[in-house]
C-alpha cells in the first residue's frame, strides 16, 4: 500500500501545514496589494503545490485542478 494523504498521518500533517501556508498567502492580500504581491503569492502557491506533489501526487493534482 502506497502512503498518501488518506492513510498516513505524517503525510497528512505535512500537507495540512503546507495548505495552511497557502491559505495565509491569500489571506494576507488585500485591495491595497500590488500586482507584484499578488503574482508573488500565486508563484509561492505553485511552489507549495509542488512540495505537496512530492508527498502525495493525487492531492497535488486535485489542488491543481481547482483553478
N, C-alpha and C positions, 0 to 999 in steps of 0.2 A: 504494500500500500504506500503510495506516494504521500509525503507530508504536504499539507496545504492549509489554507486559512480555516477550513472547516474542521480539520481533525487534529491540529497541532496548536496547543496553547501558546507556545513560544512564537510561532509564526504569527498567530492572531495578535499577540501583544505587539510585536514589531510592526505589523501592518497597521494596526489601530493607532500606534504612535505616529506613523507617517501620515495617516489620514487626518489625524488631529492637526499636524503641522500644516497640511494642505488647507484645511478649513481656516486656520488662523491667517494664512496668506491673504485670503479674500475678505476676511472679517476686518482686517486692518486697512483695507482700501476704503476710500470714501469718495464723495463727489469732488473733493479737492485734490484727489490723487492725479498725478500727471500721467500722460500716456506711457511714459517710460516706466513708471512704477507699476502700472497695470501689465505692461509687457513683461517686466521682470517677474511678476507674480505668476503669469502663465508659463514662463520658462522654468521657473522653480517647480511649478506643478508637474511639468513634464519630467523633470529630473526625479521627483519623488515617485512618480508612477513607474519610472524605470527601476528605481530601487525596490518598489513593490514587486515588479516583474521578476526580480532575482529571487524573491521569496515565494511568490505564487503567481505564475503566468496567467492563470484563469482569472484571478482577482484583478490583475492589471488590465486584462482585456475588457473586463466589464466596466472598468473606470474609463478606459479609452473610448468605449462605445457610448458613453453617457454624454458626450459632447461632440 
